[in-house]
């Protein structure tokens, strides 16, 4: 039976994905508030949040790739036996 990856994903992957989405959303909200209120300093404050959110997403991709490689290796070992 095939499972959706999200069902079998490691917790670290889920935390990284949600953390990245949350940080990116916070950064975008700060940037929009800074642009609407004509506060250039506030728009620059939001940029690190967006950057860290994107890095968290890249980390989650690495975690997912590692989990997939591990499961493929385990499946290969089962098929050899």
N, CA, C and O atoms as a Tinker XYZ file with bonds, in Angstrom:
   324  protein
     1  N      0.841000   -1.178000    0.000000    73     2
     2  CA     0.000000    0.000000    0.000000    64     1     3
     3  C      0.888000    1.243000    0.000000    63     2     4     5
     4  O      1.855000    1.336000    0.756000    81     3
     5  N      0.540000    2.185000   -0.856000    73     3     6
     6  CA     1.319000    3.417000   -0.943000    64     5     7
     7  C      0.767000    4.443000    0.026000    63     6     8     9
     8  O     -0.443000    4.657000    0.101000    81     7
     9  N      1.655000    5.069000    0.762000    73     7    10
    10  CA     1.267000    6.108000    1.707000    64     9    11
    11  C      1.685000    7.456000    1.157000    63    10    12    13
    12  O      2.662000    7.570000    0.416000    81    11
    13  N      0.938000    8.461000    1.528000    73    11    14
    14  CA     1.337000    9.820000    1.223000    64    13    15
    15  C      2.586000   10.128000    2.040000    63    14    16    17
    16  O      2.716000    9.674000    3.177000    81    15
    17  N      3.509000   10.903000    1.458000    73    15    18
    18  CA     4.755000   11.174000    2.180000    64    17    19
    19  C      4.500000   11.883000    3.492000    63    18    20    21
    20  O      5.211000   11.654000    4.470000    81    19
    21  N      3.496000   12.739000    3.525000    73    19    22
    22  CA     3.231000   13.508000    4.744000    64    21    23
    23  C      2.887000   12.591000    5.910000    63    22    24    25
    24  O      3.227000   12.890000    7.055000    81    23
    25  N      2.220000   11.482000    5.632000    73    23    26
    26  CA     1.841000   10.546000    6.691000    64    25    27
    27  C      3.054000    9.864000    7.312000    63    26    28    29
    28  O      3.068000    9.573000    8.508000    81    27
    29  N      4.060000    9.614000    6.501000    73    27    30
    30  CA     5.227000    8.888000    6.987000    64    29    31
    31  C      6.446000    9.788000    7.170000    63    30    32    33
    32  O      7.534000    9.297000    7.471000    81    31
    33  N      6.279000   11.086000    6.994000    73    31    34
    34  CA     7.408000   12.019000    7.086000    64    33    35
    35  C      7.917000   12.110000    8.515000    63    34    36    37
    36  O      7.147000   12.008000    9.471000    81    35
    37  N      9.217000   12.302000    8.646000    73    35    38
    38  CA     9.773000   12.477000    9.993000    64    37    39
    39  C      9.326000   13.808000   10.602000    63    38    40    41
    40  O      9.070000   14.766000    9.873000    81    39
    41  N      9.231000   13.871000   11.912000    73    39    42
    42  CA     8.798000   15.115000   12.565000    64    41    43
    43  C      9.687000   16.314000   12.257000    63    42    44    45
    44  O      9.197000   17.440000   12.166000    81    43
    45  N     10.983000   16.088000   12.095000    73    43    46
    46  CA    11.892000   17.205000   11.786000    64    45    47
    47  C     11.506000   17.867000   10.474000    63    46    48    49
    48  O     11.589000   19.089000   10.345000    81    47
    49  N     11.086000   17.071000    9.501000    73    47    50
    50  CA    10.650000   17.619000    8.209000    64    49    51
    51  C      9.412000   18.489000    8.387000    63    50    52    53
    52  O      9.325000   19.584000    7.831000    81    51
    53  N      8.466000   17.996000    9.159000    73    51    54
    54  CA     7.222000   18.749000    9.378000    64    53    55
    55  C      7.499000   20.066000   10.100000    63    54    56    57
    56  O      6.938000   21.101000    9.743000    81    55
    57  N      8.363000   20.027000   11.114000    73    55    58
    58  CA     8.708000   21.256000   11.838000    64    57    59
    59  C      9.411000   22.256000   10.922000    63    58    60    61
    60  O      9.136000   23.454000   10.979000    81    59
    61  N     10.315000   21.763000   10.081000    73    59    62
    62  CA    11.042000   22.655000    9.179000    64    61    63
    63  C     10.102000   23.290000    8.160000    63    62    64    65
    64  O     10.229000   24.475000    7.852000    81    63
    65  N      9.164000   22.513000    7.639000    73    63    66
    66  CA     8.218000   23.050000    6.656000    64    65    67
    67  C      7.334000   24.111000    7.297000    63    66    68    69
    68  O      7.200000   25.213000    6.765000    81    67
    69  N      6.734000   23.785000    8.434000    73    67    70
    70  CA     5.846000   24.755000    9.076000    64    69    71
    71  C      6.612000   25.960000    9.618000    63    70    72    73
    72  O      6.107000   27.083000    9.581000    81    71
    73  N      7.814000   25.737000   10.117000    73    71    74
    74  CA     8.632000   26.856000   10.577000    64    73    75
    75  C      8.993000   27.790000    9.433000    63    74    76    77
    76  O      8.935000   29.012000    9.573000    81    75
    77  N      9.364000   27.205000    8.304000    73    75    78
    78  CA     9.688000   28.012000    7.136000    64    77    79
    79  C      8.496000   28.795000    6.629000    63    78    80    81
    80  O      8.621000   29.970000    6.282000    81    79
    81  N      7.343000   28.151000    6.584000    73    79    82
    82  CA     6.136000   28.855000    6.138000    64    81    83
    83  C      5.772000   29.970000    7.105000    63    82    84    85
    84  O      5.397000   31.064000    6.683000    81    83
    85  N      5.881000   29.697000    8.390000    73    83    86
    86  CA     5.537000   30.707000    9.389000    64    85    87
    87  C      6.464000   31.904000    9.342000    63    86    88    89
    88  O      6.010000   33.048000    9.373000    81    87
    89  N      7.766000   31.646000    9.267000    73    87    90
    90  CA     8.724000   32.749000    9.217000    64    89    91
    91  C      8.582000   33.570000    7.938000    63    90    92    93
    92  O      8.690000   34.796000    7.968000    81    91
    93  N      8.341000   32.900000    6.825000    73    91    94
    94  CA     8.140000   33.623000    5.571000    64    93    95
    95  C      6.879000   34.482000    5.643000    63    94    96    97
    96  O      6.879000   35.628000    5.194000    81    95
    97  N      5.813000   33.931000    6.205000    73    95    98
    98  CA     4.565000   34.702000    6.324000    64    97    99
    99  C      4.751000   35.910000    7.239000    63    98   100   101
   100  O      4.277000   37.002000    6.927000    81    99
   101  N      5.430000   35.722000    8.353000    73    99   102
   102  CA     5.686000   36.839000    9.264000    64   101   103
   103  C      6.498000   37.921000    8.561000    63   102   104   105
   104  O      6.204000   39.109000    8.693000    81   103
   105  N      7.516000   37.508000    7.817000    73   103   106
   106  CA     8.336000   38.473000    7.090000    64   105   107
   107  C      7.534000   39.242000    6.055000    63   106   108   109
   108  O      7.687000   40.456000    5.921000    81   107
   109  N      6.686000   38.545000    5.327000    73   107   110
   110  CA     5.864000   39.221000    4.310000    64   109   111
   111  C      4.904000   40.203000    4.971000    63   110   112   113
   112  O      4.708000   41.313000    4.474000    81   111
   113  N      4.311000   39.804000    6.077000    73   111   114
   114  CA     3.382000   40.706000    6.777000    64   113   115
   115  C      4.117000   41.947000    7.272000    63   114   116   117
   116  O      3.604000   43.061000    7.155000    81   115
   117  N      5.311000   41.762000    7.824000    73   115   118
   118  CA     6.088000   42.918000    8.305000    64   117   119
   119  C      6.441000   43.842000    7.136000    63   118   120   121
   120  O      6.359000   45.064000    7.261000    81   119
   121  N      6.830000   43.261000    6.009000    73   119   122
   122  CA     7.186000   44.073000    4.846000    64   121   123
   123  C      5.980000   44.843000    4.327000    63   122   124   125
   124  O      6.097000   46.020000    3.983000    81   123
   125  N      4.829000   44.195000    4.267000    73   123   126
   126  CA     3.621000   44.882000    3.787000    64   125   127
   127  C      3.226000   45.999000    4.744000    63   126   128   129
   128  O      2.874000   47.094000    4.305000    81   127
   129  N      3.279000   45.738000    6.038000    73   127   130
   130  CA     2.948000   46.783000    7.018000    64   129   131
   131  C      3.927000   47.951000    6.892000    63   130   132   133
   132  O      3.524000   49.111000    6.976000    81   131
   133  N      5.192000   47.650000    6.693000    73   131   134
   134  CA     6.182000   48.710000    6.522000    64   133   135
   135  C      5.948000   49.511000    5.256000    63   134   136   137
   136  O      6.153000   50.725000    5.243000    81   135
   137  N      5.520000   48.844000    4.190000    73   135   138
   138  CA     5.260000   49.559000    2.935000    64   137   139
   139  C      4.003000   50.418000    3.030000    63   138   140   141
   140  O      3.972000   51.534000    2.512000    81   139
   141  N      2.970000   49.903000    3.688000    73   139   142
   142  CA     1.723000   50.660000    3.819000    64   141   143
   143  C      1.911000   51.859000    4.735000    63   142   144   145
   144  O      1.354000   52.928000    4.488000    81   143
   145  N      2.692000   51.682000    5.788000    73   143   146
   146  CA     2.895000   52.779000    6.738000    64   145   147
   147  C      4.059000   53.688000    6.344000    63   146   148   149
   148  O      4.421000   54.587000    7.103000    81   147
   149  N      4.643000   53.465000    5.178000    73   147   150
   150  CA     5.768000   54.270000    4.681000    64   149   151
   151  C      6.923000   54.317000    5.677000    63   150   152   153
   152  O      7.518000   55.367000    5.919000    81   151
   153  N      7.223000   53.151000    6.246000    73   151   154
   154  CA     8.342000   53.032000    7.177000    64   153   155
   155  C      9.395000   52.128000    6.542000    63   154   156   157
   156  O      9.307000   50.904000    6.639000    81   155
   157  N     10.394000   52.735000    5.892000    73   155   158
   158  CA    11.398000   51.907000    5.211000    64   157   159
   159  C     12.165000   50.980000    6.158000    63   158   160   161
   160  O     12.551000   49.878000    5.769000    81   159
   161  N     12.382000   51.419000    7.385000    73   159   162
   162  CA    13.123000   50.578000    8.328000    64   161   163
   163  C     12.359000   49.286000    8.618000    63   162   164   165
   164  O     12.966000   48.228000    8.785000    81   163
   165  N     11.046000   49.370000    8.675000    73   163   166
   166  CA    10.238000   48.186000    8.966000    64   165   167
   167  C     10.275000   47.201000    7.801000    63   166   168   169
   168  O     10.228000   45.989000    8.007000    81   167
   169  N     10.358000   47.719000    6.592000    73   167   170
   170  CA    10.441000   46.798000    5.456000    64   169   171
   171  C     11.749000   46.019000    5.480000    63   170   172   173
   172  O     11.783000   44.857000    5.075000    81   171
   173  N     12.828000   46.646000    5.950000    73   171   174
   174  CA    14.099000   45.943000    6.031000    64   173   175
   175  C     14.136000   44.968000    7.201000    63   174   176   177
   176  O     14.896000   44.001000    7.175000    81   175
   177  N     13.336000   45.208000    8.210000    73   175   178
   178  CA    13.266000   44.280000    9.347000    64   177   179
   179  C     12.642000   42.953000    8.904000    63   178   180   181
   180  O     13.009000   41.900000    9.426000    81   179
   181  N     11.717000   42.987000    7.961000    73   179   182
   182  CA    11.054000   41.768000    7.508000    64   181   183
   183  C     11.907000   40.890000    6.612000    63   182   184   185
   184  O     11.635000   39.696000    6.482000    81   183
   185  N     12.923000   41.449000    5.996000    73   183   186
   186  CA    13.746000   40.671000    5.065000    64   185   187
   187  C     14.459000   39.484000    5.715000    63   186   188   189
   188  O     14.476000   38.409000    5.116000    81   187
   189  N     15.047000   39.619000    6.906000    73   187   190
   190  CA    15.675000   38.437000    7.512000    64   189   191
   191  C     14.675000   37.312000    7.815000    63   190   192   193
   192  O     15.023000   36.134000    7.736000    81   191
   193  N     13.445000   37.674000    8.157000    73   191   194
   194  CA    12.435000   36.639000    8.400000    64   193   195
   195  C     12.170000   35.837000    7.130000    63   194   196   197
   196  O     12.087000   34.609000    7.164000    81   195
   197  N     12.038000   36.540000    6.018000    73   195   198
   198  CA    11.823000   35.856000    4.746000    64   197   199
   199  C     13.031000   34.993000    4.404000    63   198   200   201
   200  O     12.874000   33.856000    3.958000    81   199
   201  N     14.222000   35.519000    4.609000    73   199   202
   202  CA    15.435000   34.758000    4.316000    64   201   203
   203  C     15.565000   33.499000    5.152000    63   202   204   205
   204  O     15.883000   32.432000    4.628000    81   203
   205  N     15.322000   33.616000    6.437000    73   203   206
   206  CA    15.404000   32.439000    7.312000    64   205   207
   207  C     14.299000   31.441000    6.967000    63   206   208   209
   208  O     14.511000   30.230000    7.039000    81   207
   209  N     13.132000   31.940000    6.596000    73   207   210
   210  CA    12.052000   31.049000    6.176000    64   209   211
   211  C     12.419000   30.261000    4.933000    63   210   212   213
   212  O     12.116000   29.072000    4.839000    81   211
   213  N     13.070000   30.913000    3.979000    73   211   214
   214  CA    13.505000   30.219000    2.770000    64   213   215
   215  C     14.595000   29.200000    3.079000    63   214   216   217
   216  O     14.609000   28.114000    2.500000    81   215
   217  N     15.488000   29.535000    3.967000    73   215   218
   218  CA    16.528000   28.576000    4.368000    64   217   219
   219  C     15.891000   27.366000    5.058000    63   218   220   221
   220  O     16.317000   26.231000    4.843000    81   219
   221  N     14.884000   27.608000    5.877000    73   219   222
   222  CA    14.196000   26.493000    6.541000    64   221   223
   223  C     13.526000   25.581000    5.511000    63   222   224   225
   224  O     13.510000   24.361000    5.674000    81   223
   225  N     12.979000   26.170000    4.465000    73   223   226
   226  CA    12.391000   25.354000    3.401000    64   225   227
   227  C     13.458000   24.516000    2.699000    63   226   228   229
   228  O     13.219000   23.354000    2.371000    81   227
   229  N     14.618000   25.094000    2.473000    73   227   230
   230  CA    15.694000   24.335000    1.840000    64   229   231
   231  C     16.163000   23.191000    2.747000    63   230   232   233
   232  O     16.473000   22.101000    2.265000    81   231
   233  N     16.212000   23.438000    4.034000    73   231   234
   234  CA    16.568000   22.386000    4.985000    64   233   235
   235  C     15.525000   21.270000    4.949000    63   234   236   237
   236  O     15.864000   20.088000    5.004000    81   235
   237  N     14.259000   21.659000    4.856000    73   235   238
   238  CA    13.204000   20.634000    4.808000    64   237   239
   239  C     13.325000   19.790000    3.550000    63   238   240   241
   240  O     13.050000   18.590000    3.587000    81   239
   241  N     13.730000   20.390000    2.435000    73   239   242
   242  CA    13.953000   19.601000    1.218000    64   241   243
   243  C     15.068000   18.586000    1.428000    63   242   244   245
   244  O     14.961000   17.443000    0.984000    81   243
   245  N     16.134000   18.996000    2.101000    73   243   246
   246  CA    17.217000   18.070000    2.406000    64   245   247
   247  C     16.769000   16.945000    3.322000    63   246   248   249
   248  O     17.155000   15.792000    3.127000    81   247
   249  N     15.963000   17.269000    4.315000    73   247   250
   250  CA    15.441000   16.241000    5.223000    64   249   251
   251  C     14.544000   15.257000    4.484000    63   250   252   253
   252  O     14.583000   14.052000    4.733000    81   251
   253  N     13.740000   15.785000    3.577000    73   251   254
   254  CA    12.853000   14.911000    2.811000    64   253   255
   255  C     13.667000   13.991000    1.905000    63   254   256   257
   256  O     13.382000   12.797000    1.813000    81   255
   257  N     14.670000   14.538000    1.244000    73   255   258
   258  CA    15.502000   13.713000    0.366000    64   257   259
   259  C     16.206000   12.614000    1.156000    63   258   260   261
   260  O     16.310000   11.478000    0.694000    81   259
   261  N     16.684000   12.958000    2.343000    73   259   262
   262  CA    17.351000   11.961000    3.170000    64   261   263
   263  C     16.383000   10.850000    3.571000    63   262   264   265
   264  O     16.748000    9.674000    3.557000    81   263
   265  N     15.156000   11.213000    3.927000    73   263   266
   266  CA    14.161000   10.210000    4.321000    64   265   267
   267  C     13.789000    9.319000    3.143000    63   266   268   269
   268  O     13.612000    8.112000    3.309000    81   267
   269  N     13.670000    9.902000    1.965000    73   267   270
   270  CA    13.329000    9.104000    0.786000    64   269   271
   271  C     14.462000    8.151000    0.443000    63   270   272   273
   272  O     14.222000    6.983000    0.137000    81   271
   273  N     15.706000    8.645000    0.492000    73   271   274
   274  CA    16.844000    7.754000    0.224000    64   273   275
   275  C     16.896000    6.602000    1.217000    63   274   276   277
   276  O     17.184000    5.464000    0.848000    81   275
   277  N     16.617000    6.905000    2.470000    73   275   278
   278  CA    16.638000    5.863000    3.505000    64   277   279
   279  C     15.552000    4.821000    3.249000    63   278   280   281
   280  O     15.803000    3.621000    3.361000    81   279
   281  N     14.359000    5.272000    2.909000    73   279   282
   282  CA    13.270000    4.315000    2.658000    64   281   283
   283  C     13.534000    3.497000    1.401000    63   282   284   285
   284  O     13.194000    2.314000    1.353000    81   283
   285  N     14.136000    4.109000    0.379000    73   283   286
   286  CA    14.480000    3.341000   -0.823000    64   285   287
   287  C     15.549000    2.295000   -0.522000    63   286   288   289
   288  O     15.491000    1.173000   -1.026000    81   287
   289  N     16.521000    2.670000    0.301000    73   287   290
   290  CA    17.561000    1.710000    0.696000    64   289   291
   291  C     16.957000    0.542000    1.459000    63   290   292   293
   292  O     17.318000   -0.612000    1.223000    81   291
   293  N     16.030000    0.839000    2.380000    73   291   294
   294  CA    15.384000   -0.227000    3.153000    64   293   295
   295  C     14.548000   -1.125000    2.261000    63   294   296   297
   296  O     14.532000   -2.341000    2.452000    81   295
   297  N     13.850000   -0.546000    1.285000    73   295   298
   298  CA    13.046000   -1.346000    0.373000    64   297   299
   299  C     13.929000   -2.237000   -0.501000    63   298   300   301
   300  O     13.577000   -3.375000   -0.812000    81   299
   301  N     15.068000   -1.700000   -0.881000    73   299   302
   302  CA    16.017000   -2.491000   -1.684000    64   301   303
   303  C     16.555000   -3.661000   -0.884000    63   302   304   305
   304  O     16.722000   -4.761000   -1.412000    81   303
   305  N     16.825000   -3.422000    0.392000    73   303   306
   306  CA    17.319000   -4.503000    1.244000    64   305   307
   307  C     16.256000   -5.574000    1.436000    63   306   308   309
   308  O     16.574000   -6.763000    1.461000    81   307
   309  N     14.999000   -5.169000    1.572000    73   307   310
   310  CA    13.906000   -6.152000    1.720000    64   309   311
   311  C     13.734000   -6.981000    0.456000    63   310   312   313
   312  O     13.458000   -8.178000    0.528000    81   311
   313  N     13.896000   -6.353000   -0.692000    73   311   314
   314  CA    13.705000   -7.072000   -1.960000    64   313   315
   315  C     14.849000   -8.045000   -2.243000    63   314   316   317
   316  O     14.651000   -9.054000   -2.920000    81   315
   317  N     16.030000   -7.752000   -1.735000    73   315   318
   318  CA    17.165000   -8.664000   -1.924000    64   317   319
   319  C     16.999000   -9.923000   -1.085000    63   318   320   321
   320  O     17.454000  -10.995000   -1.484000    81   319
   321  N     16.362000   -9.808000    0.057000    73   319   322
   322  CA    16.227000  -10.940000    0.961000    64   321   323
   323  C     15.165000  -11.913000    0.531000    63   322   324
   324  O     14.942000  -12.920000    1.204000    81   323
